């Protein structure tokens, strides 16, 4: 839990703000708030003096209070960026070479310990003020999922901070979901997986909720560099940290990317039979359509299995996003139509993967997604997220009154 303090007394010509008890500061990063600015305070080594920084990684503004300290370095929980005691970025795992200068943390305030209290003088810049939130007016001109047909009570739904009655609004059904558009939509639903539904075995994950904005939830789905760090307990430990260059193709109100990757596939029956090695090729196709329609198709090029993940976000309010995940399977375990026990196992695994993302999202301190490029540091691996930000910026700009 973050501690909050107000300005302290004037000492000489310098104002010092108390932010924490020195006894509470260790190598476990501590979130505090001083004069309304989120900060993180920590000791790089057990006996080192405290250091203080803005509580955000310059990459995706994830709180550094969720980071870990190892060997005197602060490692971001999202993408594993590492910072030394001075705030310099010393490792950027998704790409080779020295980190760019902007990857380092902004200079922190002066710090002292007095009478058992950690105090600071000066504050880093505040968080970005311009954020794309779940109540942005441009989202009125889009389709949003509001429930699973036949499973959810949709007599009244929450969307964009407002209550709606779907029977009185513009609606349509697609993929087993009911969709609602408060105003004439500027963007239609994509139709990529429709032709697969009849041939694939489908299964829903139970809907989940995130306190993060739908924009951040969507950006997380498109992110290809966080697997080794956020998903280390499920599948990420076997993933490559370096993200090879990939291309993104623009589409109407969205984009698409096809990436060939290497992965470990111990569940492939061909591995047990000695027909194929455990390290295999995989083709990942990402599809994004504004505002929060997403799809990932994973094709195992050696084993022949295909897994499609449909992922949709409902921006309920400033602090709540409901997430719908539908999976389509073909050839999993070497069987064209996987049996129920295999489907249950796959769904349980995907729930565990989603929970790892949600665990990180619960630490976030920003209520929306920055759209201005200068508010985050984008690197090569972020190309899909950059395209999404450009599409949402266009939606926002074209929704402004003439």
C-alpha positions in Angstrom: 0.0 0.0 0.0 1.3 3.4 -0.9 2.1 5.9 1.9 1.0 9.5 1.4 2.6 12.6 3.0 2.2 16.3 2.8 5.0 19.0 2.6 7.2 19.2 5.7 8.8 22.1 7.4 11.3 24.6 6.0 14.9 23.8 7.0 17.3 26.6 6.1 16.8 27.5 2.4 15.7 24.0 1.4 12.3 22.4 1.9 12.3 18.7 3.0 9.4 16.4 2.7 9.2 13.3 5.0 8.2 10.3 2.9 8.8 7.2 5.0 10.3 5.8 8.2 13.9 4.7 7.5 13.1 1.3 9.2 10.4 0.6 6.6 12.8 1.1 3.7 14.6 -2.0 2.4 15.5 -3.7 -0.8 11.8 -4.2 -1.3 10.6 -1.1 -3.2 8.1 0.9 -1.3 5.4 3.1 -3.0 4.8 6.5 -1.4 3.1 9.7 -2.5 4.6 13.1 -1.7 2.7 16.3 -2.5 0.5 14.2 -4.9 3.5 12.7 -6.8 3.8 8.9 -6.8 7.4 7.9 -5.7 9.3 4.7 -5.0 11.9 4.5 -2.2 14.3 1.6 -1.7 17.8 0.6 -0.7 19.8 -0.9 -3.6 21.7 -3.0 -1.1 20.6 -4.0 2.4 22.9 -1.5 4.1 22.9 1.2 1.4 21.4 4.7 1.8 17.8 5.1 0.4 17.2 6.3 -3.1 14.0 7.8 -4.5 12.6 7.9 -8.0 9.3 8.6 -9.7 7.2 5.5 -9.4 7.1 4.6 -13.0 9.3 2.9 -15.5 9.9 5.2 -18.5 8.9 2.4 -20.9 5.2 1.7 -20.1 4.9 3.7 -16.9 4.4 0.6 -14.8 5.1 1.3 -11.1 8.7 0.5 -10.1 7.3 -0.2 -6.6 6.2 -3.5 -8.2 9.8 -4.2 -9.3 12.4 -6.4 -7.6 15.9 -5.5 -6.5 18.7 -8.0 -7.3 22.4 -7.4 -7.1 21.9 -3.7 -6.5 19.7 -3.3 -9.6 16.0 -2.5 -9.8 14.3 -4.7 -12.3 10.9 -3.7 -13.7 8.2 -6.3 -13.3 6.7 -5.8 -16.8 9.6 -6.1 -19.3 12.6 -6.7 -17.1 14.4 -3.3 -17.7 17.1 -2.9 -15.1 18.3 0.3 -13.4 21.3 0.9 -11.2 21.3 2.9 -8.0 21.7 6.2 -9.9 18.7 5.4 -12.1 20.7 4.6 -15.2 19.1 1.8 -17.4 21.8 -0.9 -17.6 19.8 -3.7 -19.3 17.0 -3.6 -21.9 16.3 -7.4 -22.5 14.1 -7.2 -25.6 16.9 -5.9 -27.8 20.7 -6.1 -28.1 23.0 -3.2 -27.6 23.2 -0.4 -25.1 19.9 1.1 -23.8 19.0 4.5 -25.3 19.6 7.5 -22.9 15.9 8.1 -22.4 15.6 4.6 -21.0 17.2 5.8 -17.8 15.0 7.1 -14.9 14.6 10.9 -14.5 16.9 12.3 -11.8 15.4 11.6 -8.4 15.1 14.1 -5.6 17.8 14.8 -3.0 17.4 12.3 -0.1 18.5 12.3 3.5 17.7 10.4 6.7 17.0 12.5 9.7 15.8 11.3 13.1 14.8 7.9 11.6 12.8 9.5 8.8 13.6 9.5 5.1 13.1 13.0 3.7 13.4 14.4 0.1 14.0 17.8 -1.4 12.6 18.4 -4.8 10.1 16.3 -6.8 10.3 14.6 -10.2 7.8 15.6 -12.9 4.2 14.4 -12.3 2.6 11.6 -14.3 1.2 12.4 -17.8 -2.0 14.4 -17.5 -3.4 13.3 -20.9 -4.7 9.7 -20.7 -7.1 7.7 -22.8 -9.5 6.4 -20.2 -12.5 4.1 -20.1 -14.8 7.2 -20.2 -13.3 8.9 -23.2 -16.1 10.4 -25.3 -14.7 8.9 -28.5 -15.6 5.5 -27.3 -19.3 6.3 -27.7 -18.7 5.8 -31.5 -17.6 2.2 -31.2 -19.0 -1.3 -30.6 -18.4 -2.8 -27.1 -19.0 -6.2 -25.7 -21.5 -6.2 -22.8 -22.1 -9.9 -22.0 -22.1 -13.5 -23.1 -25.4 -14.4 -24.8 -27.2 -17.0 -22.7 -24.9 -16.7 -19.7 -24.9 -13.1 -18.5 -27.8 -11.0 -17.2 -27.8 -8.1 -19.6 -31.0 -6.3 -18.5 -28.8 -3.5 -17.5 -25.0 -3.1 -18.2 -22.3 -0.7 -17.3 -20.4 0.9 -20.1 -18.2 4.0 -20.3 -19.3 5.0 -16.8 -23.0 4.8 -17.7 -25.8 2.3 -17.3 -27.4 1.0 -20.5 -30.4 -1.2 -21.2 -29.4 -3.2 -24.3 -33.0 -3.6 -25.4 -33.2 0.1 -25.9 -29.9 0.6 -27.6 -28.1 -0.3 -30.9 -26.9 -3.9 -30.5 -25.7 -6.9 -32.5 -24.5 -10.4 -31.7 -21.1 -11.8 -32.8 -19.0 -14.7 -31.5 -21.6 -15.4 -28.8 -21.3 -11.9 -27.3 -23.8 -9.1 -27.3 -22.3 -5.8 -28.6 -23.6 -2.3 -27.9 -22.7 1.0 -29.6 -24.1 4.1 -27.8 -23.8 6.2 -31.0 -23.4 5.5 -34.7 -20.1 3.4 -34.7 -17.1 4.7 -36.7 -15.6 1.2 -36.6 -17.2 -2.2 -37.5 -16.3 -5.5 -35.9 -13.6 -7.6 -37.6 -14.7 -10.9 -39.1 -11.4 -12.8 -39.0 -12.4 -15.9 -37.0 -15.9 -16.3 -38.1 -15.2 -19.0 -40.7 -13.3 -21.0 -38.1 -16.1 -21.3 -35.6 -17.7 -24.2 -37.4 -14.5 -26.2 -37.7 -12.8 -25.5 -34.4 -13.8 -26.5 -30.8 -14.7 -23.4 -28.9 -14.6 -22.6 -25.2 -15.0 -19.4 -23.1 -12.9 -18.4 -20.2 -15.0 -17.0 -17.3 -15.1 -13.2 -17.8 -12.5 -11.4 -15.7 -12.2 -7.8 -14.5 -9.2 -5.6 -14.4 -8.8 -2.2 -12.5 -6.7 -1.0 -15.5 -8.2 0.8 -18.4 -9.3 -1.1 -21.5 -6.5 0.6 -23.5 -3.9 -0.8 -21.1 -5.5 -4.2 -21.2 -5.4 -4.2 -25.0 -1.9 -3.0 -25.1 -0.8 -5.8 -22.8 -2.5 -8.4 -25.1 -0.5 -7.0 -28.1 2.8 -6.8 -26.2 5.3 -9.4 -27.3 8.2 -8.6 -24.9 6.7 -9.2 -21.4 6.3 -13.0 -21.6 9.6 -14.0 -19.9 8.9 -11.7 -16.9 5.2 -11.6 -16.3 4.5 -15.2 -17.4 7.5 -16.9 -15.9 5.3 -19.3 -13.9 3.3 -20.5 -16.9 5.1 -20.4 -20.2 7.4 -17.4 -20.2 10.5 -19.1 -18.8 11.0 -20.8 -22.1 10.4 -17.7 -24.2 13.2 -15.7 -25.9 13.9 -12.4 -24.3 15.2 -10.8 -27.5 12.3 -9.8 -29.7 13.2 -10.0 -33.4 12.2 -7.3 -35.7 8.6 -7.8 -37.0 6.4 -6.0 -39.4 2.9 -4.5 -38.8 0.4 -4.0 -41.6 -2.1 -1.2 -41.3 -5.8 -2.1 -41.8 -9.0 0.0 -41.6 -9.1 1.1 -37.9 -6.5 -1.5 -36.9 -3.5 -3.5 -37.8 -2.1 -7.0 -38.2 1.2 -8.6 -37.6 2.5 -12.1 -38.5 5.5 -13.3 -36.5 7.4 -16.6 -36.8 8.9 -17.6 -33.4 10.6 -20.6 -31.7 9.0 -22.2 -28.6 9.1 -25.3 -26.5 6.3 -27.8 -27.3 6.6 -30.7 -24.8 2.9 -31.5 -25.1 3.2 -32.4 -28.8 2.7 -36.2 -29.1 5.3 -36.2 -31.8 7.9 -35.2 -29.3 7.2 -38.2 -27.0 7.3 -40.5 -30.1 10.7 -39.1 -31.2 9.3 -37.7 -34.4 10.0 -34.0 -33.6 12.3 -32.0 -31.3 10.7 -30.2 -28.3 12.0 -26.8 -29.8 9.6 -26.0 -32.6 8.4 -23.3 -34.9 5.3 -21.2 -34.2 3.5 -18.6 -36.3 1.7 -15.9 -34.2 -0.8 -13.7 -36.0 -2.0 -10.6 -34.1 -5.1 -8.7 -35.2 -6.2 -5.4 -33.7 -9.4 -3.4 -34.5 -10.4 -0.3 -32.6 -11.1 0.2 -29.9 -10.6 -3.1 -28.1 -11.1 -6.0 -30.4 -8.1 -8.4 -30.5 -7.2 -11.8 -31.8 -4.2 -14.0 -31.6 -3.8 -17.1 -33.8 -1.0 -19.5 -32.8 -0.1 -22.0 -35.5 2.3 -24.8 -34.5 4.1 -25.1 -37.9 5.7 -28.5 -37.0 3.0 -30.2 -35.1 0.0 -28.8 -37.0 -2.1 -27.6 -34.0 -3.9 -24.2 -34.1 -5.1 -22.2 -31.2 -7.0 -19.0 -31.7 -7.6 -16.5 -28.8 -10.4 -13.9 -29.2 -9.9 -11.2 -26.7 -12.4 -8.3 -26.1 -12.5 -5.6 -23.4 -15.6 -3.8 -22.1 -14.7 -0.4 -20.6 -17.2 -0.3 -17.7 -15.9 2.6 -15.7 -12.7 4.5 -14.9 -11.6 1.7 -12.6 -13.1 -1.4 -14.2 -12.6 -3.3 -17.4 -14.5 -6.5 -18.1 -12.5 -9.0 -20.2 -14.0 -11.7 -22.5 -11.7 -14.5 -23.8 -12.9 -17.1 -26.3 -10.6 -19.9 -27.5 -10.8 -22.0 -30.6 -8.9 -25.2 -30.9 -7.8 -27.5 -33.7 -5.3 -30.4 -33.6 -4.3 -29.8 -29.9 -2.7 -33.0 -28.6 -2.6 -34.4 -32.1 -6.4 -34.7 -32.3 -8.4 -32.7 -34.8 -11.3 -32.1 -32.3 -9.7 -32.1 -28.8 -11.8 -34.0 -26.2 -13.4 -32.1 -23.2 -10.6 -32.9 -20.7 -8.0 -31.3 -23.1 -10.2 -28.3 -23.5 -10.6 -27.9 -19.7 -6.9 -28.1 -19.3 -6.3 -25.5 -22.0 -8.8 -23.1 -20.5 -7.4 -23.5 -17.0 -3.9 -22.8 -18.4 -5.1 -19.7 -20.2 -6.9 -18.5 -17.0 -3.5 -18.8 -15.2 -1.8 -16.8 -17.9 -4.5 -14.1 -17.7 -4.2 -14.0 -13.9 -0.5 -13.2 -14.2 -1.4 -10.2 -16.4 -4.1 -9.1 -14.0 -1.8 -9.3 -11.0 0.5 -6.8 -12.6 -2.4 -4.6 -13.7 -3.6 -4.3 -10.1 -0.4 -2.5 -9.3 -0.9 0.3 -11.8 -1.3 3.8 -10.6 -2.5 5.5 -13.9 -6.2 5.5 -14.8 -5.6 5.4 -18.6 -3.3 4.8 -21.6 -1.0 7.6 -22.7 -1.4 8.3 -26.4 1.2 11.0 -26.9 4.4 9.3 -28.1 6.7 11.4 -25.9 5.0 10.3 -22.6 6.5 6.7 -22.9 9.7 5.4 -24.4 8.8 3.1 -27.3 11.3 0.5 -28.4 11.5 -1.9 -31.4 9.4 -4.5 -29.6 6.5 -2.1 -29.1 5.5 -1.7 -32.7 2.0 -3.2 -32.3 1.3 -1.0 -29.3 2.5 2.1 -31.2 0.1 1.3 -34.1 -2.8 0.8 -31.6 -2.0 4.2 -30.0 -2.1 5.9 -33.4 -5.5 4.3 -34.2 -7.0 5.4 -30.9 -5.6 8.9 -31.4 -7.3 9.0 -34.8 -10.6 7.8 -33.2 -10.3 10.5 -30.6 -9.4 13.3 -33.1 -12.3 12.4 -35.5 -14.8 12.3 -32.7 -14.1 16.0 -31.8 -16.9 18.4 -32.6 -16.4 20.2 -35.9 
